[in-house]
Amino acid sequence: MAITDLEATAGALVPPGKGILAADESHATVGRRFEAVGIPNTEENRRLYRQMLFATRGIAELLSGVILYDETIRQKADDGTPFVELLARQGILPGIKVDRGTKPLAGVREQVTEGLDGLRERLAEYRALGARFAKWRAVFAIGPGIPSRYALGVNAHALARYAALCQEAGVVPIVEPEVLMEGDHPLERCFEVTEAVLHGTFHALHEQGVVLEGMLLKPNMVLAGERCPRQPSVQEVAEATLRCLRRTVPAVVPGIVFLSGGQRDELATAHLNAMNVLPGPHPWQLSFSYARALQAPALRAWRGDPARVAEGQKAFSHRARLNGAARFGRYTPELERAVA
């Protein structure tokens, strides 16, 4: 695929008012979420759940893309329509998670993301199945002496290798370096680590020839650790996150699609909204690529009951619409209560 096509696809994933649904949870992650509401973790239940989300009426007005899992990209709706086609018919771009999860990094108490072996061939297959973009996640914990320069370097290198292979295959890479919320660190420490992670990531992307106009960044917001006794305000998070991004992310990157990182649904929306309210213009689109923060209300409403599909879809559409409003800086708690 030509560079101009990659740029066009990247731009199509971050139009005003829309965001990306991350529906790429592993079987184990889905199982934990199903267990919380009493749903057996079977392939059929996973298919029915994704079908409920993807077939929600009017969702194409709010979603530009959906990240799928290897199982999901091969599944079909009840009428035999492949999920990839179901999404594409609505103008929603299908994507695919291509990393194979984290493993302990030899010699240290940190993690490295695996999945580079055979990635070129897997990308060719996923492209043939209809994927237009991909995602690779690296994780960085904050603690005494970590993240180390070693962990920063090997994960940045892997992210860049993945991104280069994606662009070679005509697939837009979403690069996801996530600084985790776990811990008791203050916001200032998260800022410091996020800045180092992003500097290292973009240095590696440059070294490996990744075209920045044809990729998207999926970072964490700058937050205090979940056990930190002082939690910052929504405004403080927005200001710190944008300050960090301005220091590290080149202006030619088309969009930043934030992960929710375990935040409560409403808080993830409020943080995104606050960033889009801050004075700009910002050089990139500030959007979302949420999983649990979009899906949790729908899952609670559905609970695996065929008679409750419409309720699940209503909850999903409600959450997506509020995040769409946050893209314009128009979200308020009053709007949330009015729409609920």
C-alpha positions, -999 to +999 in steps of 0.1 A: +000+000+000+013+035-009+021+059+019-008+081+008-032+052+014-018+046+049-022+083+057-058+082+044-066+052+066-050+068+097-070+099+091-102+080+086-097+065+121-097+098+139-125+120+123-142+145+146-168+130+169-157+094+165-134+069+182-123+033+182-138+004+200-111-020+214-129-054+212-096-073+212-097-089+246-081-123+250-102-153+261-089-149+296-098-112+298-132-118+284-136-147+309-130-124+339-155-099+327-181-126+319-176-143+353-184-110+370-219-110+355-224-148+355-219-156+318-200-188+308-169-181+288-177-201+256-168-193+220-205-189+212-211-165+241-181-144+230-195-144+194-230-133+206-215-106+227-194-091+199-224-094+176-245-074+200-219-046+200-212-046+162-249-046+152-259-017+174-281+006+154-264+039+145-230+030+160-212+040+127-220+076+136-198+072+167-172+046+159-145+049+131-129+015+138-130-017+159-100-037+170-106-074+168-090-105+183-078-134+162-109-154+170-133-125+164-119-116+129-129-151+118-164-151+133-197-144+116-231-130+126-262-151+129-270-146+092-236-157+081-221-123+075-185-121+086-180-096+114-154-078+092-180-074+065-207-063+090-184-035+102-172-025+067-208-022+054-214+004+081-182+023+072-164+011+103-128+000+097-118-034+110-085-037+128-066-066+146-045-071+177-013-088+166+009-089+197+008-122+217+009-107+252+036-100+277+061-123+292+087-118+319+118-100+307+149-121+314+169-109+344+146-081+356+111-077+372+096-063+341+076-074+310+083-075+273+056-080+246+061-110+223+047-118+189+073-106+163+080-141+151+059-148+120+043-114+122+049-106+085+030-137+075+002-131+100-002-095+088-006-107+052-033-131+064-051-105+084-049-080+055-066-106+033-093-111+059-101-074+058-080-058+085-070-022+077-051-014+109-034-032+138-025-028+174+005-038+195+006-031+233+037-027+255+033-022+292+055-004+317+050-007+355+061+021+379+080+010+410+113+012+428+139+013+401+114+006+373+109+009+345+145+003+337+163+017+306+166-020+295+128-025+295+122+008+279+146+000+251+135-036+242+098-026+242+103+005+221+124-016+197+096-042+194+069-015+189+089+000+161+096-034+144+059-041+146+050-007+131+074-011+102+061-045+094+025-032+094+033-004+070+051-028+047+019-049+047-003-019+040-018-019+075-019+012+097-001+005+130-016+017+163+014+020+187+003+014+223+030+020+250+010+019+283+023+031+316+002+012+341-020+027+368-011+001+394+009+016+423+009+045+448+030+069+427+019+105+423+010+121+390+044+137+387+061+103+386+037+091+359+045+122+339+082+114+342+079+078+331+054+085+303+077+112+289+106+087+289+085+060+273+073+082+245+107+097+238+121+062+235+092+050+214+095+077+188+133+075+187+129+038+178+101+045+152+124+070+135+154+046+135+133+020+118+118+043+091+082+043+103+062+069+085+046+089+113+018+102+091+006+067+086+003+056+122-016+064+154-005+066+190-025+049+218-010+061+251-021+062+287-032+095+302-009+109+329-025+097+361-016+091+397-013+055+407-046+040+418-033+037+454-019+072+456-035+090+486-039+122+465-058+118+433-055+147+408-085+166+395-098+161+360-082+194+350-048+184+364-048+151+345-058+169+312-031+196+316-003+171+325-012+147+297-012+174+271+020+189+284+037+155+282+024+148+247+036+182+234+071+174+246+072+140+229+048+134+201+056+149+166+030+171+151+027+149+120+011+120+139-025+122+128-041+112+160-038+102+196-064+075+206-062+072+244-066+040+263-088+041+293-063+020+314-088+008+340-104+042+347-141+043+356-163+049+325-173+084+334-138+095+344-122+083+312-148+104+293-143+134+315-105+133+311-109+131+273-134+160+273-111+182+294-082+177+270-104+188+241-116+218+260-081+231+267-069+259+244-055+247+212-052+241+184-036+208+191-015+193+162-032+159+165-068+147+169-074+137+205-097+106+204-103+074+223-097+037+218-115+023+248-124-013+258-139-016+292-148+021+294-171+016+264-182-020+270-188-024+308-223-008+309-234-029+279-221-061+294-239-054+327-271-047+308-269-078+286-257-104+311-259-131+283-297-129+281-310-129+245-340-110+257-317-082+269-298-075+237-316-043+231-308-031+266-271-039+261-271-021+228-287+010+243-261+011+271-233+007+245-246+034+223-251+057+253-214+053+263-201+058+228-223+089+223-209+105+254-173+099+243-182+113+209-194+144+227-160+145+246-142+146+213-158+181+208-153+191+244-191+190+249-194+163+276-209+173+310-221+152+339-255+167+333-255+154+298-246+119+311-276+120+335-299+134+308-290+107+283-289+078+307 
